[in-house]
Amino acid sequence: MAQTRVRGYAVDREENTDGIVCFAIAVPLADPPADAISISVPAARIGPESEERIASALSRAMDQLRAARSMFS
């Protein structure tokens, strides 16, 4: 959990399903957050730069959700 807090996103490396890596970020619509968005990728497609690109995509999606937060309240 400490690494997840530092990174700002969670990673499930085949812990739930063999061959699948999942990246997730909390959606701050409540405090504490109760929702998340995630991306699941076949482990064979994860290369050295993949995690950074995926985390960046999740962050951009979160920025869009934050901008639209008033629609969810």
N, C-alpha and C positions, 0 to 999 in steps of 0.2 A: 504494500500500500504506500509506503514511503516513496518508492521509485515512481509510482503513478502520480503522486502529488507533485513531485519535483518535475517530472516530464510534462504533466498536464493532460496526459492521456494514458489509458490502460492498454496492455498487450496480453493477449491469450495466445501463446505459442503451442498450438496443438494440445492444449490442456483439456478442452472439451471434445474436440473432434480431430482424429488423426488426419493429417494432411491439410488442415485449415489454420490460418493465423488470423486473429481478429484484433482490430484496433478500435478503441472506443473513447469517447469524450463525453463528459457530463454536460447536460443541458441545464443551465442555471435559471430555470423558470420558477423554482421554489428554493427555499433555504431550509435544510440542505437539499441539493438537487436530487430529484427522484427519477429523472429521465436521462437518456443518453442516445447518441447516434453512433453507429458503428459501421465498419467496413470489414468484410471477411474476404480473405484472399487465399488461393491455394498456396501452400508453403513452397512449392516448387517455383512459384513466380516471385518470391521474395528475394531480391538481390541486395547488395550492400547499400544502395541508395533508396530502396523502396520504403523503408520505415519513415525516413525523413519526408519523402514526398507525400506519403499517406497521412502522416501527422499534420503536415501543412494543409492538405485538403480538408481534413477534419476541422482544423483551426479556422480556415476560411468559411466553412459551412457554419461554424459556431458564431463567427462575426456577423453573418447574415441573420442568424436567429436572434442574436442580441439586438440588431437593428430593428427587427420586427417584433420585439418582445411585447410592446404595447398591444399588439393584436391578440396575444395569448393570455393577458391578465384579466 
